Amino acid sequence: MERLQKVIARAGIASRRKAEELIKEGRVKVNGIIVTELGVKVTSSDRIEVNEIPIEREESVYFLLYKPRGVISSVSDDKGRKVVTDFFVGLKERIFPVGRLDYDTSGLLLLTNDGEFANLLMHPSSEIEKVYVAKVKGVPLKEKLKKLEKGVRLEDGKTAPARIKMLSFDKKKQTAIIEISIHEGRNRQVRRMFEAIGHEVLKLKRERYGFLTLSGLKAGEARELTPHEVKQLRAAAMETKKNQKR
Ligand code: URA
């Protein structure tokens, strides 16, 4: 069961708010009967018409993509660069990325056509743990990594505590591989955090999103999430939201 306005919005007829207006104006029929209430829920077998025209229903779909570097986290690009939806040619549902990874960042990215699900995951209060592996210039001292763990001051405020693990370093080449786990999702956050302690990020990959990993996928490959994984993600996002209210 889904809200009527959500189904109309997902069919690409109008935004959620516009869909609500259409309903209130008496321009929407469910199984031949005009509905003007906003709370009405419909199933996939209900026939919905807007302005007497039946809508094409779109099922919710959820994908996990191993985004390669050099791809924009968007559905189109005015400069003609490769975008993440190019990996889903032939898919009839209009999916979009849940949040974004930078052009030069590779790794785990979710895509869906379910706006409510995307908003839930991206909402600051329901931020799920994301694990990145960064190759940085220089070998950061322990004290500097401690700073990252505690939170560093960026131009948009101090970062929340992070988990940091030095995976390896190369003294000769003056580089280090560091795992960093964060719950926030600010723009270019990991790169800016390392910049704040004086170490430029040379390479960045998102390895984990909550309990999801890239296991079994190569760069450029995607798989559909199982219904159970979708439920688990929703539950995890709701759980952190609840905890933060306490
Ligand atoms: N942090 C970054 O700096 N870049 C990303 O793509 C994701 C997190």
py3Dmol code that shows the C-alpha trace and the ligand (Angstrom):
import py3Dmol

protein = """\
ATOM      1  CA  MET A   1       0.000   0.000   0.000  1.00  0.00           C
ATOM      2  CA  GLU A   2       1.362   3.409  -0.944  1.00  0.00           C
ATOM      3  CA  ARG A   3       0.062   6.956  -0.714  1.00  0.00           C
ATOM      4  CA  LEU A   4      -1.751   8.083  -3.818  1.00  0.00           C
ATOM      5  CA  GLN A   5       0.324  11.270  -4.197  1.00  0.00           C
ATOM      6  CA  LYS A   6       3.551   9.262  -3.968  1.00  0.00           C
ATOM      7  CA  VAL A   7       2.414   6.908  -6.723  1.00  0.00           C
ATOM      8  CA  ILE A   8       1.448   9.854  -8.954  1.00  0.00           C
ATOM      9  CA  ALA A   9       4.772  11.580  -8.293  1.00  0.00           C
ATOM     10  CA  ARG A  10       6.754   8.417  -9.037  1.00  0.00           C
ATOM     11  CA  ALA A  11       4.921   7.992 -12.331  1.00  0.00           C
ATOM     12  CA  GLY A  12       6.542  11.285 -13.332  1.00  0.00           C
ATOM     13  CA  ILE A  13       3.251  13.186 -13.650  1.00  0.00           C
ATOM     14  CA  ALA A  14       4.047  15.866 -11.078  1.00  0.00           C
ATOM     15  CA  SER A  15       6.019  16.593  -7.927  1.00  0.00           C
ATOM     16  CA  ARG A  16       4.602  15.230  -4.690  1.00  0.00           C
ATOM     17  CA  ARG A  17       3.175  18.655  -3.786  1.00  0.00           C
ATOM     18  CA  LYS A  18       1.654  19.172  -7.216  1.00  0.00           C
ATOM     19  CA  ALA A  19       0.181  15.666  -7.003  1.00  0.00           C
ATOM     20  CA  GLU A  20      -1.503  16.650  -3.739  1.00  0.00           C
ATOM     21  CA  GLU A  21      -2.995  19.681  -5.446  1.00  0.00           C
ATOM     22  CA  LEU A  22      -4.266  17.532  -8.324  1.00  0.00           C
ATOM     23  CA  ILE A  23      -5.974  15.261  -5.806  1.00  0.00           C
ATOM     24  CA  LYS A  24      -7.546  18.170  -3.903  1.00  0.00           C
ATOM     25  CA  GLU A  25      -8.775  19.653  -7.175  1.00  0.00           C
ATOM     26  CA  GLY A  26     -10.675  16.430  -7.930  1.00  0.00           C
ATOM     27  CA  ARG A  27      -8.581  15.569 -10.980  1.00  0.00           C
ATOM     28  CA  VAL A  28      -7.563  12.120  -9.760  1.00  0.00           C
ATOM     29  CA  LYS A  29      -9.631   8.944  -9.976  1.00  0.00           C
ATOM     30  CA  VAL A  30      -8.964   5.601  -8.294  1.00  0.00           C
ATOM     31  CA  ASN A  31     -10.831   2.724  -9.943  1.00  0.00           C
ATOM     32  CA  GLY A  32     -13.103   5.216 -11.666  1.00  0.00           C
ATOM     33  CA  ILE A  33     -14.003   7.180  -8.512  1.00  0.00           C
ATOM     34  CA  ILE A  34     -12.776  10.718  -7.843  1.00  0.00           C
ATOM     35  CA  VAL A  35     -10.625  10.924  -4.705  1.00  0.00           C
ATOM     36  CA  THR A  36     -10.065  14.300  -3.042  1.00  0.00           C
ATOM     37  CA  GLU A  37      -8.635  13.104   0.298  1.00  0.00           C
ATOM     38  CA  LEU A  38      -4.871  13.087   0.751  1.00  0.00           C
ATOM     39  CA  GLY A  39      -4.554  10.104   3.098  1.00  0.00           C
ATOM     40  CA  VAL A  40      -5.748   7.516   0.589  1.00  0.00           C
ATOM     41  CA  LYS A  41      -3.475   4.530   0.004  1.00  0.00           C
ATOM     42  CA  VAL A  42      -3.467   2.406  -3.129  1.00  0.00           C
ATOM     43  CA  THR A  43      -2.123  -0.983  -4.153  1.00  0.00           C
ATOM     44  CA  SER A  44      -0.423  -1.966  -7.390  1.00  0.00           C
ATOM     45  CA  SER A  45      -3.730  -3.337  -8.740  1.00  0.00           C
ATOM     46  CA  ASP A  46      -5.669  -0.062  -8.303  1.00  0.00           C
ATOM     47  CA  ARG A  47      -6.302   1.841 -11.531  1.00  0.00           C
ATOM     48  CA  ILE A  48      -5.302   5.480 -11.214  1.00  0.00           C
ATOM     49  CA  GLU A  49      -6.238   8.234 -13.639  1.00  0.00           C
ATOM     50  CA  VAL A  50      -5.072  11.840 -13.693  1.00  0.00           C
ATOM     51  CA  ASN A  51      -7.197  14.142 -15.847  1.00  0.00           C
ATOM     52  CA  GLU A  52      -8.962  11.022 -17.184  1.00  0.00           C
ATOM     53  CA  ILE A  53      -5.649   9.509 -18.388  1.00  0.00           C
ATOM     54  CA  PRO A  54      -4.449   6.270 -16.746  1.00  0.00           C
ATOM     55  CA  ILE A  55      -0.973   6.616 -15.253  1.00  0.00           C
ATOM     56  CA  GLU A  56       1.874   4.236 -15.976  1.00  0.00           C
ATOM     57  CA  ARG A  57       2.778   2.698 -12.641  1.00  0.00           C
ATOM     58  CA  GLU A  58       6.421   2.339 -11.743  1.00  0.00           C
ATOM     59  CA  GLU A  59       7.560  -0.217  -9.181  1.00  0.00           C
ATOM     60  CA  SER A  60      10.185   0.863  -6.661  1.00  0.00           C
ATOM     61  CA  VAL A  61      13.628  -0.430  -7.560  1.00  0.00           C
ATOM     62  CA  TYR A  62      16.853  -0.316  -5.578  1.00  0.00           C
ATOM     63  CA  PHE A  63      20.378  -0.844  -6.918  1.00  0.00           C
ATOM     64  CA  LEU A  64      23.913  -0.937  -5.583  1.00  0.00           C
ATOM     65  CA  LEU A  65      26.508   0.303  -8.071  1.00  0.00           C
ATOM     66  CA  TYR A  66      30.266   0.001  -7.859  1.00  0.00           C
ATOM     67  CA  LYS A  67      30.902   3.460  -9.257  1.00  0.00           C
ATOM     68  CA  PRO A  68      34.197   3.766 -11.115  1.00  0.00           C
ATOM     69  CA  ARG A  69      36.278   6.933 -10.920  1.00  0.00           C
ATOM     70  CA  GLY A  70      35.574   9.522 -13.602  1.00  0.00           C
ATOM     71  CA  VAL A  71      31.795   9.306 -13.436  1.00  0.00           C
ATOM     72  CA  ILE A  72      29.336  11.976 -12.266  1.00  0.00           C
ATOM     73  CA  SER A  73      26.808  11.080  -9.544  1.00  0.00           C
ATOM     74  CA  SER A  74      23.905  12.470 -11.505  1.00  0.00           C
ATOM     75  CA  VAL A  75      21.314  11.436 -14.101  1.00  0.00           C
ATOM     76  CA  SER A  76      22.635  13.802 -16.772  1.00  0.00           C
ATOM     77  CA  ASP A  77      25.587  16.089 -17.431  1.00  0.00           C
ATOM     78  CA  ASP A  78      25.542  19.178 -19.605  1.00  0.00           C
ATOM     79  CA  LYS A  79      29.209  18.611 -20.520  1.00  0.00           C
ATOM     80  CA  GLY A  80      28.447  15.119 -21.815  1.00  0.00           C
ATOM     81  CA  ARG A  81      30.522  13.314 -19.201  1.00  0.00           C
ATOM     82  CA  LYS A  82      29.625   9.784 -18.102  1.00  0.00           C
ATOM     83  CA  VAL A  83      26.940   9.680 -15.391  1.00  0.00           C
ATOM     84  CA  VAL A  84      25.991   6.888 -12.984  1.00  0.00           C
ATOM     85  CA  THR A  85      22.714   6.118 -14.757  1.00  0.00           C
ATOM     86  CA  ASP A  86      24.708   5.247 -17.914  1.00  0.00           C
ATOM     87  CA  PHE A  87      25.340   1.902 -16.192  1.00  0.00           C
ATOM     88  CA  PHE A  88      21.595   1.131 -16.330  1.00  0.00           C
ATOM     89  CA  VAL A  89      20.841   1.492 -20.021  1.00  0.00           C
ATOM     90  CA  GLY A  90      17.528  -0.158 -20.883  1.00  0.00           C
ATOM     91  CA  LEU A  91      16.104   0.116 -17.370  1.00  0.00           C
ATOM     92  CA  LYS A  92      12.608   1.560 -17.666  1.00  0.00           C
ATOM     93  CA  GLU A  93      12.441   2.982 -14.135  1.00  0.00           C
ATOM     94  CA  ARG A  94      13.862   6.467 -13.675  1.00  0.00           C
ATOM     95  CA  ILE A  95      16.439   5.975 -10.979  1.00  0.00           C
ATOM     96  CA  PHE A  96      18.681   8.571  -9.354  1.00  0.00           C
ATOM     97  CA  PRO A  97      21.637   8.341  -6.944  1.00  0.00           C
ATOM     98  CA  VAL A  98      21.116   8.387  -3.182  1.00  0.00           C
ATOM     99  CA  GLY A  99      23.537  11.176  -2.296  1.00  0.00           C
ATOM    100  CA  ARG A 100      26.713  11.452  -4.255  1.00  0.00           C
ATOM    101  CA  LEU A 101      30.288  10.390  -4.659  1.00  0.00           C
ATOM    102  CA  ASP A 102      32.741  12.853  -6.211  1.00  0.00           C
ATOM    103  CA  TYR A 103      33.724  12.479  -9.857  1.00  0.00           C
ATOM    104  CA  ASP A 104      37.111  11.088  -8.762  1.00  0.00           C
ATOM    105  CA  THR A 105      35.780   8.858  -5.978  1.00  0.00           C
ATOM    106  CA  SER A 106      34.969   5.226  -6.679  1.00  0.00           C
ATOM    107  CA  GLY A 107      32.881   2.800  -4.677  1.00  0.00           C
ATOM    108  CA  LEU A 108      29.491   1.962  -3.339  1.00  0.00           C
ATOM    109  CA  LEU A 109      26.591   4.102  -4.488  1.00  0.00           C
ATOM    110  CA  LEU A 110      22.882   3.344  -4.120  1.00  0.00           C
ATOM    111  CA  LEU A 111      20.375   4.284  -6.800  1.00  0.00           C
ATOM    112  CA  THR A 112      16.595   4.132  -6.625  1.00  0.00           C
ATOM    113  CA  ASN A 113      13.387   5.679  -7.934  1.00  0.00           C
ATOM    114  CA  ASP A 114      11.975   5.808  -4.389  1.00  0.00           C
ATOM    115  CA  GLY A 115      12.353   9.424  -3.275  1.00  0.00           C
ATOM    116  CA  GLU A 116      11.080   8.759   0.223  1.00  0.00           C
ATOM    117  CA  PHE A 117      13.687   6.019   0.745  1.00  0.00           C
ATOM    118  CA  ALA A 118      16.453   8.277  -0.616  1.00  0.00           C
ATOM    119  CA  ASN A 119      15.415  11.153   1.648  1.00  0.00           C
ATOM    120  CA  LEU A 120      15.315   8.892   4.664  1.00  0.00           C
ATOM    121  CA  LEU A 121      18.853   7.641   4.051  1.00  0.00           C
ATOM    122  CA  MET A 122      20.246  11.077   3.235  1.00  0.00           C
ATOM    123  CA  HIS A 123      18.600  12.906   6.128  1.00  0.00           C
ATOM    124  CA  PRO A 124      21.294  14.129   8.552  1.00  0.00           C
ATOM    125  CA  SER A 125      19.487  12.545  11.499  1.00  0.00           C
ATOM    126  CA  SER A 126      19.520   9.066   9.978  1.00  0.00           C
ATOM    127  CA  GLU A 127      23.059   8.986   8.719  1.00  0.00           C
ATOM    128  CA  ILE A 128      24.277   5.471   8.245  1.00  0.00           C
ATOM    129  CA  GLU A 129      27.944   4.562   8.703  1.00  0.00           C
ATOM    130  CA  LYS A 130      30.020   4.889   5.547  1.00  0.00           C
ATOM    131  CA  VAL A 131      33.476   3.411   5.328  1.00  0.00           C
ATOM    132  CA  TYR A 132      36.048   4.890   2.949  1.00  0.00           C
ATOM    133  CA  VAL A 133      39.595   3.928   2.110  1.00  0.00           C
ATOM    134  CA  ALA A 134      41.786   6.909   1.282  1.00  0.00           C
ATOM    135  CA  LYS A 135      45.275   7.036  -0.162  1.00  0.00           C
ATOM    136  CA  VAL A 136      46.838  10.214   1.138  1.00  0.00           C
ATOM    137  CA  LYS A 137      49.978  12.207   0.456  1.00  0.00           C
ATOM    138  CA  GLY A 138      52.488  11.892   3.276  1.00  0.00           C
ATOM    139  CA  VAL A 139      52.293   9.658   6.320  1.00  0.00           C
ATOM    140  CA  PRO A 140      50.072  11.294   8.964  1.00  0.00           C
ATOM    141  CA  LEU A 141      51.295  11.240  12.548  1.00  0.00           C
ATOM    142  CA  LYS A 142      49.159   9.496  15.152  1.00  0.00           C
ATOM    143  CA  GLU A 143      48.224  12.818  16.752  1.00  0.00           C
ATOM    144  CA  LYS A 144      46.857  14.073  13.459  1.00  0.00           C
ATOM    145  CA  LEU A 145      44.726  10.974  12.996  1.00  0.00           C
ATOM    146  CA  LYS A 146      43.476  11.436  16.565  1.00  0.00           C
ATOM    147  CA  LYS A 147      42.310  14.891  15.532  1.00  0.00           C
ATOM    148  CA  LEU A 148      40.291  13.350  12.705  1.00  0.00           C
ATOM    149  CA  GLU A 149      38.792  10.873  15.155  1.00  0.00           C
ATOM    150  CA  LYS A 150      37.678  13.609  17.515  1.00  0.00           C
ATOM    151  CA  GLY A 151      36.402  15.914  14.779  1.00  0.00           C
ATOM    152  CA  VAL A 152      38.033  18.695  12.814  1.00  0.00           C
ATOM    153  CA  ARG A 153      36.790  22.168  12.090  1.00  0.00           C
ATOM    154  CA  LEU A 154      35.707  22.628   8.481  1.00  0.00           C
ATOM    155  CA  GLU A 155      34.171  25.744   6.959  1.00  0.00           C
ATOM    156  CA  ASP A 156      30.679  24.212   7.453  1.00  0.00           C
ATOM    157  CA  GLY A 157      31.312  23.266  11.084  1.00  0.00           C
ATOM    158  CA  LYS A 158      33.107  20.657  13.163  1.00  0.00           C
ATOM    159  CA  THR A 159      32.865  17.065  11.980  1.00  0.00           C
ATOM    160  CA  ALA A 160      31.343  14.378  14.190  1.00  0.00           C
ATOM    161  CA  PRO A 161      33.658  11.727  15.652  1.00  0.00           C
ATOM    162  CA  ALA A 162      35.089   9.337  13.065  1.00  0.00           C
ATOM    163  CA  ARG A 163      36.801   5.948  13.254  1.00  0.00           C
ATOM    164  CA  ILE A 164      40.272   5.865  11.730  1.00  0.00           C
ATOM    165  CA  LYS A 165      42.536   2.935  10.934  1.00  0.00           C
ATOM    166  CA  MET A 166      45.955   3.220   9.302  1.00  0.00           C
ATOM    167  CA  LEU A 167      46.045   0.256   6.905  1.00  0.00           C
ATOM    168  CA  SER A 168      49.547   0.735   5.496  1.00  0.00           C
ATOM    169  CA  PHE A 169      52.131   3.349   4.626  1.00  0.00           C
ATOM    170  CA  ASP A 170      55.061   3.706   2.272  1.00  0.00           C
ATOM    171  CA  LYS A 171      57.820   5.850   3.747  1.00  0.00           C
ATOM    172  CA  LYS A 172      59.777   5.980   0.496  1.00  0.00           C
ATOM    173  CA  LYS A 173      56.830   7.081  -1.649  1.00  0.00           C
ATOM    174  CA  GLN A 174      55.438   9.169   1.226  1.00  0.00           C
ATOM    175  CA  THR A 175      51.891   7.880   0.973  1.00  0.00           C
ATOM    176  CA  ALA A 176      49.524   6.143   3.392  1.00  0.00           C
ATOM    177  CA  ILE A 177      46.356   4.072   3.040  1.00  0.00           C
ATOM    178  CA  ILE A 178      43.823   4.941   5.713  1.00  0.00           C
ATOM    179  CA  GLU A 179      40.344   3.633   6.474  1.00  0.00           C
ATOM    180  CA  ILE A 180      37.915   6.266   7.704  1.00  0.00           C
ATOM    181  CA  SER A 181      34.348   5.654   8.896  1.00  0.00           C
ATOM    182  CA  ILE A 182      31.929   8.550   9.143  1.00  0.00           C
ATOM    183  CA  HIS A 183      28.211   8.977   9.714  1.00  0.00           C
ATOM    184  CA  GLU A 184      27.770  12.346   8.074  1.00  0.00           C
ATOM    185  CA  GLY A 185      27.513  12.994   4.359  1.00  0.00           C
ATOM    186  CA  ARG A 186      28.753  16.496   3.702  1.00  0.00           C
ATOM    187  CA  ASN A 187      30.086  17.577   0.352  1.00  0.00           C
ATOM    188  CA  ARG A 188      33.659  16.292  -0.234  1.00  0.00           C
ATOM    189  CA  GLN A 189      33.817  15.573   3.471  1.00  0.00           C
ATOM    190  CA  VAL A 190      36.602  12.985   3.570  1.00  0.00           C
ATOM    191  CA  ARG A 191      38.842  14.998   1.252  1.00  0.00           C
ATOM    192  CA  ARG A 192      38.256  18.136   3.313  1.00  0.00           C
ATOM    193  CA  MET A 193      38.893  16.303   6.591  1.00  0.00           C
ATOM    194  CA  PHE A 194      42.304  15.105   5.401  1.00  0.00           C
ATOM    195  CA  GLU A 195      43.073  18.531   3.956  1.00  0.00           C
ATOM    196  CA  ALA A 196      42.325  19.965   7.423  1.00  0.00           C
ATOM    197  CA  ILE A 197      45.183  17.893   8.879  1.00  0.00           C
ATOM    198  CA  GLY A 198      47.488  18.719   5.961  1.00  0.00           C
ATOM    199  CA  HIS A 199      47.269  15.530   3.907  1.00  0.00           C
ATOM    200  CA  GLU A 200      45.865  15.635   0.407  1.00  0.00           C
ATOM    201  CA  VAL A 201      43.670  12.693  -0.650  1.00  0.00           C
ATOM    202  CA  LEU A 202      45.133  11.129  -3.798  1.00  0.00           C
ATOM    203  CA  LYS A 203      42.565   8.350  -4.188  1.00  0.00           C
ATOM    204  CA  LEU A 204      39.264   7.658  -2.466  1.00  0.00           C
ATOM    205  CA  LYS A 205      36.921   4.689  -2.463  1.00  0.00           C
ATOM    206  CA  ARG A 206      33.714   4.034  -0.515  1.00  0.00           C
ATOM    207  CA  GLU A 207      33.903   0.423   0.609  1.00  0.00           C
ATOM    208  CA  ARG A 208      30.847   0.138   2.811  1.00  0.00           C
ATOM    209  CA  TYR A 209      27.450   1.747   3.307  1.00  0.00           C
ATOM    210  CA  GLY A 210      25.877   0.490   6.537  1.00  0.00           C
ATOM    211  CA  PHE A 211      26.000  -3.294   6.236  1.00  0.00           C
ATOM    212  CA  LEU A 212      26.355  -3.210   2.424  1.00  0.00           C
ATOM    213  CA  THR A 213      29.699  -3.901   0.762  1.00  0.00           C
ATOM    214  CA  LEU A 214      31.002  -4.137  -2.812  1.00  0.00           C
ATOM    215  CA  SER A 215      31.482  -7.876  -2.462  1.00  0.00           C
ATOM    216  CA  GLY A 216      31.184  -9.707  -5.791  1.00  0.00           C
ATOM    217  CA  LEU A 217      31.160  -6.556  -7.925  1.00  0.00           C
ATOM    218  CA  LYS A 218      33.772  -5.056 -10.227  1.00  0.00           C
ATOM    219  CA  ALA A 219      33.950  -1.336 -10.999  1.00  0.00           C
ATOM    220  CA  GLY A 220      31.046  -0.454 -13.285  1.00  0.00           C
ATOM    221  CA  GLU A 221      28.910  -3.399 -12.143  1.00  0.00           C
ATOM    222  CA  ALA A 222      25.626  -3.144 -10.260  1.00  0.00           C
ATOM    223  CA  ARG A 223      23.187  -5.452  -8.546  1.00  0.00           C
ATOM    224  CA  GLU A 224      19.658  -5.082  -7.292  1.00  0.00           C
ATOM    225  CA  LEU A 225      19.209  -4.931  -3.515  1.00  0.00           C
ATOM    226  CA  THR A 226      17.130  -7.744  -2.047  1.00  0.00           C
ATOM    227  CA  PRO A 227      13.796  -6.760  -0.430  1.00  0.00           C
ATOM    228  CA  HIS A 228      15.347  -7.752   2.896  1.00  0.00           C
ATOM    229  CA  GLU A 229      18.320  -5.424   2.399  1.00  0.00           C
ATOM    230  CA  VAL A 230      15.942  -2.559   1.592  1.00  0.00           C
ATOM    231  CA  LYS A 231      13.991  -3.255   4.786  1.00  0.00           C
ATOM    232  CA  GLN A 232      17.200  -3.492   6.812  1.00  0.00           C
ATOM    233  CA  LEU A 233      18.447  -0.151   5.463  1.00  0.00           C
ATOM    234  CA  ARG A 234      15.131   1.534   6.243  1.00  0.00           C
ATOM    235  CA  ALA A 235      15.198   0.062   9.741  1.00  0.00           C
ATOM    236  CA  ALA A 236      18.813   1.171  10.302  1.00  0.00           C
ATOM    237  CA  ALA A 237      18.016   4.731   9.206  1.00  0.00           C
ATOM    238  CA  MET A 238      14.907   4.862  11.406  1.00  0.00           C
ATOM    239  CA  GLU A 239      16.863   3.446  14.338  1.00  0.00           C
ATOM    240  CA  THR A 240      19.559   6.153  14.280  1.00  0.00           C
ATOM    241  CA  LYS A 241      16.825   8.756  13.884  1.00  0.00           C
ATOM    242  CA  LYS A 242      15.062   7.434  16.980  1.00  0.00           C
ATOM    243  CA  ASN A 243      18.284   7.290  18.999  1.00  0.00           C
ATOM    244  CA  GLN A 244      19.084  10.893  18.185  1.00  0.00           C
ATOM    245  CA  LYS A 245      15.664  12.010  19.449  1.00  0.00           C
ATOM    246  CA  ARG A 246      16.304  10.425  22.861  1.00  0.00           C
TER     247      ARG A 246
END
"""
ligand_1 = """\
8
URA
N 33.942 12.320 0.875
C 34.588 12.881 -0.161
O 35.449 13.709 0.029
N 34.243 12.498 -1.394
C 33.278 11.588 -1.657
O 33.019 11.284 -2.813
C 32.630 11.027 -0.564
C 32.982 11.402 0.683
"""
view = py3Dmol.view(width=600, height=400)
view.addModel(protein, "pdb")
view.setStyle({"model": 0}, {"cartoon": {"style": "trace"}})
view.addModel(ligand_1, "xyz")
view.setStyle({"model": 1}, {"stick": {}})
view.zoomTo()
view.show()
